[in-house]
Amino acid sequence: MAVNLTVNGKPREIEGSQALLAFLERLGVNLNFIAVAYNGEVLDKDDFPSVTLNEGDVLEIVRPVGGG
């Protein structure tokens, strides 16, 4: 069963509920250099494995940008 999320303001469909950590790994993001807000709450990286993505969840994935 498909699960609909909002990721960085855009709708995204995934195949069933899944662990946040697995989702991030599938996206290929470097877990050392991101911050994640889950349904409006910024998560500690230690919490990533215990979060399961479900219908209607909202994620904001932020990566640092260098420049000056």
DSSP file (Angstrom, degrees, kcal/mol; ACC not computed):
  #  RESIDUE AA STRUCTURE BP1 BP2  ACC     N-H-->O    O-->H-N    N-H-->O    O-->H-N    TCO  KAPPA ALPHA  PHI   PSI    X-CA   Y-CA   Z-CA
    1    1 A M              0   0    0      0, 0.0    15,-1.1     0, 0.0     2,-0.1   0.000 360.0 360.0 360.0 130.6    0.0    0.0    0.0
    2    2 A A  E     -A   15   0A   0     13,-0.2     2,-0.4    14,-0.1    13,-0.2  -0.385 360.0-151.3 -72.0 146.4    1.4    3.4   -1.0
    3    3 A V  E     -A   14   0A   0     11,-2.9    11,-2.7    13,-0.2     2,-0.5  -0.981   7.6-143.5-120.6 130.0    2.1    6.0    1.6
    4    4 A N  E     +A   13   0A   0     -2,-0.4    52,-3.1     9,-0.2    53,-0.3  -0.838  26.0 169.8 -99.8 126.3    2.0    9.7    0.8
    5    5 A L  E     -A   12   0A   0      7,-3.4     7,-2.5    -2,-0.5     2,-0.5  -0.757  32.9-128.6-121.5 168.1    4.5   12.1    2.4
    6    6 A T  E     -Ab  11  58A   0     51,-2.0    53,-3.3    -2,-0.3     2,-0.5  -0.992  27.1-174.8-117.7 121.2    5.5   15.7    2.0
    7    7 A V  E >  S-Ab  10  59A   0      3,-3.0     3,-1.6    -2,-0.5    53,-0.2  -0.964  71.2 -19.8-121.4 116.2    9.3   16.0    1.6
    8    8 A N  T 3  S-     0   0    0     51,-2.8    -1,-0.2    -2,-0.5    52,-0.1   0.886 129.4 -50.6  52.3  42.6   10.8   19.5    1.5
    9    9 A G  T 3  S+     0   0    0     50,-0.5    -1,-0.3     1,-0.2    51,-0.1   0.434 119.1 104.0  83.1   0.0    7.4   20.9    0.5
   10   10 A K  E <  S-A    7   0A   0     -3,-1.6    -3,-3.0     2,-0.0    -1,-0.2  -0.915  74.6-110.8-118.9 141.9    6.8   18.4   -2.3
   11   11 A P  E     -A    6   0A   0      0, 0.0     2,-0.3     0, 0.0    -5,-0.2  -0.403  38.4-179.6 -66.7 143.5    4.4   15.4   -2.4
   12   12 A R  E     -A    5   0A   0     -7,-2.5    -7,-3.4    -2,-0.1     2,-0.5  -0.993  16.8-149.3-146.4 138.2    6.2   12.1   -2.5
   13   13 A E  E     -A    4   0A   0     -2,-0.3     2,-0.3    -9,-0.2    -9,-0.2  -0.923  15.9-176.3-111.1 132.1    4.8    8.5   -2.6
   14   14 A I  E     -A    3   0A   0    -11,-2.7   -11,-2.9    -2,-0.5     2,-1.2  -0.854  36.7-101.3-121.8 161.5    6.7    5.6   -1.1
   15   15 A E  E    S-A    2   0A   0     -2,-0.3   -13,-0.2   -13,-0.2   -11,-0.0  -0.688  82.4 -41.7 -86.4  95.2    5.9    1.9   -1.0
   16   16 A G  S    S-     0   0    0     -2,-1.2   -13,-0.2   -15,-1.1   -14,-0.1   0.156  94.2 -42.4  75.4 166.3    4.4    1.3    2.4
   17   17 A S        +     0   0    0    -15,-0.1     2,-0.3    35,-0.1    37,-0.2  -0.395  69.6 173.3 -62.6 141.7    5.5    2.5    5.8
   18   18 A Q  E     -E   53   0B   0     35,-0.9    35,-3.5    -2,-0.1     2,-0.1  -0.979  36.4 -84.9-150.6 162.8    9.2    2.4    6.2
   19   19 A A  E  >  -E   52   0B   0     -2,-0.3     4,-2.2    33,-0.3    33,-0.2  -0.419  31.4-131.9 -69.1 139.8   11.9    3.5    8.6
   20   20 A L  H  > S+     0   0    0     31,-2.9     4,-2.7    28,-0.4     5,-0.2   0.913 107.5  55.1 -56.3 -44.7   13.2    7.0    8.3
   21   21 A L  H  > S+     0   0    0     27,-0.8     4,-2.2    30,-0.4    -1,-0.2   0.912 108.6  47.0 -59.0 -44.5   16.8    5.8    8.3
   22   22 A A  H  > S+     0   0    0      2,-0.2     4,-2.2     1,-0.2    -1,-0.2   0.894 111.6  52.1 -63.8 -40.5   16.2    3.4    5.4
   23   23 A F  H  X S+     0   0    0     -4,-2.2     4,-1.6     2,-0.2    -2,-0.2   0.931 110.6  47.2 -61.6 -46.8   14.4    6.2    3.5
   24   24 A L  H  X>S+     0   0    0     -4,-2.7     5,-1.5     1,-0.2     4,-0.7   0.895 111.0  51.5 -63.7 -40.0   17.3    8.6    3.9
   25   25 A E  H ><5S+     0   0    0     -4,-2.2     3,-0.7    -5,-0.2    -1,-0.2   0.889 107.3  53.2 -64.4 -38.6   19.8    5.9    2.9
   26   26 A R  H 3<5S+     0   0    0     -4,-2.2    -1,-0.2     1,-0.2    -2,-0.2   0.840 105.0  55.2 -64.6 -32.4   17.8    5.3   -0.3
   27   27 A L  H 3<5S-     0   0    0     -4,-1.6    -1,-0.2    -5,-0.2    -2,-0.2   0.694 110.6-127.6 -72.1 -17.5   17.9    9.0   -1.1
   28   28 A G  T <<5 +     0   0    0     -4,-0.7     2,-0.2    -3,-0.7    -3,-0.2   0.716  51.4 157.0  79.5  21.0   21.7    8.7   -0.8
   29   29 A V      < -     0   0    0     -5,-1.5     2,-0.8     1,-0.1    -1,-0.2  -0.534  50.0-114.1 -80.8 147.4   22.1   11.6    1.6
   30   30 A N    >   -     0   0    0     -2,-0.2     3,-1.7     1,-0.2    -1,-0.1  -0.718  23.0-154.8 -79.7 111.6   25.2   11.8    3.8
   31   31 A L  G >  S+     0   0    0     -2,-0.8     3,-0.7     1,-0.3    -1,-0.2   0.679  88.3  64.5 -66.0 -17.2   23.7   11.3    7.3
   32   32 A N  G 3  S+     0   0    0      1,-0.2    -1,-0.3     3,-0.0    13,-0.0   0.712 106.7  41.8 -75.5 -19.8   26.6   13.2    8.9
   33   33 A F  G <  S+     0   0    0     -3,-1.7     2,-0.3     2,-0.0    -1,-0.2  -0.131  98.0  83.7-125.8  38.4   25.7   16.4    7.2
   34   34 A I    <   -     0   0    0     -3,-0.7     2,-0.4    29,-0.2    29,-0.2  -0.946  52.0-152.8-135.0 159.8   21.9   16.7    7.4
   35   35 A A  E     -C   62   0A   0     27,-2.1    27,-2.9    -2,-0.3     2,-0.4  -0.980  17.5-157.5-124.4 143.6   19.2   17.9    9.8
   36   36 A V  E     -C   61   0A   0      7,-0.5     7,-3.1    -2,-0.4     2,-0.5  -0.983   9.3-163.1-128.4 128.4   15.7   16.4    9.6
   37   37 A A  E     -CD  60  42A   0     23,-2.4    23,-2.1    -2,-0.4     2,-0.6  -0.943  11.4-163.2-104.4 129.4   12.5   17.9   10.9
   38   38 A Y  E >  S-CD  59  41A   0      3,-3.0     3,-1.4    -2,-0.5    21,-0.2  -0.953  73.7 -21.8-117.9 113.0    9.7   15.2   11.2
   39   39 A N  T 3  S-     0   0    0     19,-3.5    -1,-0.2    -2,-0.6    20,-0.1   0.887 131.5 -46.6  51.6  42.9    6.2   16.6   11.5
   40   40 A G  T 3  S+     0   0    0     18,-0.4     2,-0.5     1,-0.2    -1,-0.3   0.402 118.4 106.6  87.6  -2.2    7.6   20.0   12.6
   41   41 A E  E <   -D   38   0A   0     -3,-1.4    -3,-3.0     0, 0.0     2,-0.3  -0.947  68.7-128.8-116.1 125.3   10.0   18.6   15.2
   42   42 A V  E     -D   37   0A   0     -2,-0.5     2,-0.3    -5,-0.3    -5,-0.3  -0.544  30.3-141.7 -71.4 128.5   13.8   18.6   14.6
   43   43 A L        -     0   0    0     -7,-3.1    -7,-0.5    -2,-0.3     2,-0.3  -0.649   6.8-125.3 -94.4 146.7   15.1   15.1   15.3
   44   44 A D    >>  -     0   0    0     -2,-0.3     3,-2.3     1,-0.1     4,-0.5  -0.672  29.9-119.0 -78.5 143.5   18.3   14.0   16.9
   45   45 A K  G >4 S+     0   0    0     -2,-0.3     3,-1.1     1,-0.3    -1,-0.1   0.814 113.9  64.6 -57.0 -29.7   20.3   11.7   14.6
   46   46 A D  G 34 S+     0   0    0      1,-0.2    -1,-0.3     2,-0.1     4,-0.2   0.724  98.5  55.8 -65.0 -20.0   20.1    9.0   17.3
   47   47 A D  G X> S+     0   0    0     -3,-2.3     3,-1.2     1,-0.2     4,-0.6   0.627  80.9  90.2 -87.1 -14.2   16.3    9.1   16.8
   48   48 A F  G X< S+     0   0    0     -3,-1.1     3,-1.3    -4,-0.5   -27,-0.8   0.885  84.7  51.6 -51.8 -46.1   16.4    8.3   13.1
   49   49 A P  G 34 S+     0   0    0      0, 0.0    -1,-0.3     0, 0.0    -2,-0.1   0.766 108.5  51.8 -65.9 -22.7   16.3    4.5   13.5
   50   50 A S  G <4 S+     0   0    0     -3,-1.2     2,-0.5    -4,-0.2    -2,-0.2   0.485  89.6  93.4 -93.6  -1.7   13.2    4.6   15.7
   51   51 A V    <<  -     0   0    0     -3,-1.3   -31,-2.9    -4,-0.6     2,-0.5  -0.798  56.0-163.6 -97.1 130.1   11.0    6.8   13.4
   52   52 A T  E     -E   19   0B   0     -2,-0.5     2,-0.3   -33,-0.2   -33,-0.3  -0.949  19.1-128.8-111.6 129.3    8.7    5.1   11.0
   53   53 A L  E     +E   18   0B   0    -35,-3.5   -35,-0.9    -2,-0.5     2,-0.3  -0.608  35.0 174.9 -79.4 132.4    7.2    7.1    8.1
   54   54 A N    >   -     0   0    0     -2,-0.3     3,-2.1   -37,-0.2   -51,-0.1  -0.828  40.6 -56.3-132.9 169.4    3.5    6.9    7.7
   55   55 A E  T 3  S+     0   0    0     -2,-0.3   -50,-0.2     1,-0.3    -1,-0.1  -0.161 120.3  11.9 -48.3 129.0    0.7    8.4    5.7
   56   56 A G  T 3  S+     0   0    0    -52,-3.1    -1,-0.3     1,-0.2   -51,-0.2   0.389  86.9 148.5  85.7  -3.0    0.6   12.2    5.8
   57   57 A D    <   -     0   0    0     -3,-2.1   -51,-2.0   -53,-0.3     2,-0.5  -0.279  36.8-143.7 -65.1 152.3    4.0   12.7    7.5
   58   58 A V  E     -b    6   0A   0    -53,-0.2   -19,-3.5   -51,-0.0     2,-0.4  -0.979  16.7-173.8-122.5 125.1    6.0   15.8    6.7
   59   59 A L  E     -bC   7  38A   0    -53,-3.3   -51,-2.8    -2,-0.5     2,-0.5  -0.934  12.3-168.4-118.1 140.4    9.8   15.8    6.4
   60   60 A E  E     - C   0  37A   0    -23,-2.1   -23,-2.4    -2,-0.4     2,-0.6  -0.988   9.9-167.8-122.7 119.5   12.2   18.7    5.9
   61   61 A I  E     - C   0  36A   0     -2,-0.5     2,-0.5   -25,-0.2   -25,-0.2  -0.939   7.0-168.5-111.3 118.7   15.7   17.5    5.1
   62   62 A V  E     - C   0  35A   0    -27,-2.9   -27,-2.1    -2,-0.6    -2,-0.0  -0.917   6.8-171.6-116.4 130.6   18.3   20.2    5.3
   63   63 A R        -     0   0    0     -2,-0.5   -29,-0.2   -29,-0.2     2,-0.0  -0.926  32.3-106.5-115.6 142.7   21.9   20.0    4.0
   64   64 A P        -     0   0    0      0, 0.0     2,-0.5     0, 0.0   -31,-0.0  -0.372  29.5-153.1 -66.7 147.1   24.5   22.7    4.7
   65   65 A V        -     0   0    0     -2,-0.0     2,-0.1     2,-0.0     0, 0.0  -0.987   6.9-145.5-123.7 123.6   25.4   24.9    1.8
   66   66 A G        +     0   0    0     -2,-0.5     2,-0.3     2,-0.0     0, 0.0  -0.426  42.9 104.1 -82.6 160.7   28.9   26.5    1.7
   67   67 A G              0   0    0     -2,-0.1    -2,-0.0     1,-0.1     0, 0.0  -0.911 360.0 360.0 153.7-178.0   29.5   29.9    0.3
   68   68 A G              0   0    0     -2,-0.3    -1,-0.1     0, 0.0    -2,-0.0   0.392 360.0 360.0-173.9 360.0   30.2   33.4    1.3
